Amino acid sequence: MKPNPLPYDTTIDVRDLCLCLHVQRAARAVARHYDELLRPVGLTNGQFSILMSLNRPEPPQLGSVATLLGLDRTTLTANLKPLERRGLLKVTVDPEDKRGRRISLTAKGRAALIEAMPIWRDAQSQIARRMKLIDVDAFRAALLALS
């Protein structure tokens, strides 16, 4: 009988030590928490992030929003469509580059953000309390270094 080149112990090591696995699991848990709290205002955490990324003096280009959110342009475009259908944002042709698109918050989108902000602050506080043994600012800096 040949020895197993990938023993079960390896699976246990990956389960216990894999940074990618643990970051993904934590990210999903945090996302579910924000989604649950934001549900009453009809937003997911991803939609909140998209809308908040548009809260700027000038409508940003689609590419800059994608970069900020760590998404590819195709994924961002797909995520914009339901928000646009709900009247929370508007996608227009970039007047400086007809091939590009700019995205702007509508009054309805701004109102949704205003309603969501106290909920977001509460979600932030709850997550920070759950991380009581961790320096949250150092953790945030470490996550930014990874991205």
C-alpha positions as CSV (number, residue, x, y, z in Angstrom):
1,M,0.0,0.0,0.0
2,K,1.4,3.4,-1.0
3,P,1.7,6.1,1.6
4,N,-0.9,8.9,1.1
5,P,0.9,11.9,-0.3
6,L,-1.8,14.1,1.2
7,P,-2.6,12.8,4.7
8,Y,-5.6,13.9,6.7
9,D,-3.2,15.8,9.1
10,T,-2.5,18.1,6.2
11,T,-6.2,18.9,6.0
12,I,-6.3,19.7,9.7
13,D,-3.2,21.9,9.4
14,V,-4.8,23.9,6.6
15,R,-8.1,24.2,8.6
16,D,-6.3,25.5,11.6
17,L,-3.6,27.7,10.0
18,C,-4.8,28.9,6.6
19,L,-5.0,32.7,6.7
20,C,-7.1,32.9,3.6
21,L,-9.7,30.5,5.1
22,H,-9.9,32.4,8.4
23,V,-10.1,35.8,6.7
24,Q,-12.9,34.6,4.4
25,R,-14.8,33.1,7.3
26,A,-14.5,36.2,9.4
27,A,-15.4,38.4,6.4
28,R,-18.6,36.3,5.8
29,A,-19.6,36.5,9.5
30,V,-19.0,40.3,9.6
31,A,-20.9,40.7,6.3
32,R,-23.9,38.7,7.6
33,H,-23.9,40.9,10.7
34,Y,-24.0,44.1,8.7
35,D,-26.6,42.7,6.3
36,E,-28.8,41.7,9.2
37,L,-28.7,45.2,10.7
38,L,-29.1,47.0,7.4
39,R,-32.0,44.9,6.3
40,P,-34.7,47.3,7.7
41,V,-33.4,50.0,5.3
42,G,-33.4,47.6,2.4
43,L,-29.6,47.6,1.9
44,T,-26.9,44.9,2.1
45,N,-23.5,45.8,3.3
46,G,-22.2,45.7,-0.3
47,Q,-24.9,48.1,-1.4
48,F,-24.2,50.4,1.5
49,S,-20.5,50.4,0.5
50,I,-21.3,51.2,-3.1
51,L,-23.6,54.1,-2.2
52,M,-21.2,55.5,0.4
53,S,-18.4,55.4,-2.2
54,L,-20.5,57.7,-4.3
55,N,-20.9,60.3,-1.6
56,R,-18.4,62.7,-3.2
57,P,-18.4,66.3,-4.5
58,E,-18.3,65.0,-8.1
59,P,-19.6,61.8,-9.6
60,P,-16.7,59.3,-9.7
61,Q,-15.7,57.2,-12.7
62,L,-16.8,53.6,-12.6
63,G,-13.2,52.5,-12.6
64,S,-12.3,54.5,-9.5
65,V,-15.3,53.1,-7.6
66,A,-14.3,49.5,-8.6
67,T,-10.7,50.1,-7.4
68,L,-11.9,51.6,-4.1
69,L,-14.2,48.6,-3.5
70,G,-11.7,46.0,-4.7
71,L,-14.1,44.8,-7.4
72,D,-13.6,44.3,-11.1
73,R,-15.6,46.6,-13.4
74,T,-17.9,43.8,-14.5
75,T,-18.8,42.8,-11.0
76,L,-19.4,46.5,-10.0
77,T,-21.6,47.1,-13.1
78,A,-23.7,44.0,-12.2
79,N,-24.0,45.3,-8.6
80,L,-25.0,48.8,-9.7
81,K,-28.0,47.6,-11.8
82,P,-30.4,46.8,-8.9
83,L,-29.5,50.1,-7.1
84,E,-30.1,52.0,-10.4
85,R,-33.5,50.3,-10.9
86,R,-34.4,51.3,-7.3
87,G,-33.5,54.9,-8.1
88,L,-30.7,55.1,-5.6
89,L,-28.0,56.0,-8.1
90,K,-27.6,57.1,-11.7
91,V,-25.0,55.9,-14.3
92,T,-24.2,58.4,-17.0
93,V,-21.8,58.8,-19.8
94,D,-18.6,60.5,-18.8
95,P,-18.6,63.9,-20.5
96,E,-14.8,63.9,-20.7
97,D,-14.5,60.4,-22.1
98,K,-17.6,59.1,-23.9
99,R,-16.4,55.5,-23.4
100,G,-16.4,55.9,-19.6
101,R,-19.2,56.0,-17.1
102,R,-19.8,58.2,-14.0
103,I,-22.0,57.2,-11.1
104,S,-23.9,59.6,-8.9
105,L,-26.1,59.3,-5.9
106,T,-29.7,60.3,-6.4
107,A,-31.7,62.2,-3.7
108,K,-33.3,58.8,-2.9
109,G,-29.9,57.2,-2.6
110,R,-28.6,60.0,-0.3
111,A,-31.7,59.6,1.9
112,A,-31.1,55.8,2.1
113,L,-27.5,56.5,3.3
114,I,-28.7,59.0,5.8
115,E,-31.1,56.4,7.2
116,A,-28.5,53.7,7.2
117,M,-25.7,55.7,8.9
118,P,-26.8,55.2,12.5
119,I,-27.3,51.5,11.8
120,W,-23.8,51.3,10.3
121,R,-22.3,53.0,13.3
122,D,-24.1,50.5,15.6
123,A,-22.8,47.6,13.5
124,Q,-19.3,49.1,13.8
125,S,-19.5,49.4,17.5
126,Q,-20.9,45.8,17.9
127,I,-18.1,44.3,15.8
128,A,-15.4,46.4,17.7
129,R,-16.8,45.1,21.0
130,R,-16.6,41.5,19.8
131,M,-13.0,42.2,19.0
132,K,-12.2,43.4,22.5
133,L,-8.9,41.6,22.7
134,I,-7.7,43.1,19.4
135,D,-6.4,46.6,18.7
136,V,-9.0,47.4,16.0
137,D,-6.9,50.2,14.5
138,A,-3.9,47.9,14.1
139,F,-6.2,45.2,12.7
140,R,-7.7,47.6,10.1
141,A,-4.1,48.7,9.2
142,A,-3.1,45.0,8.7
143,L,-6.1,44.4,6.5
144,L,-5.3,47.5,4.4
145,A,-1.8,46.3,4.0
146,L,-3.1,43.0,2.6
147,S,-5.3,44.8,0.1
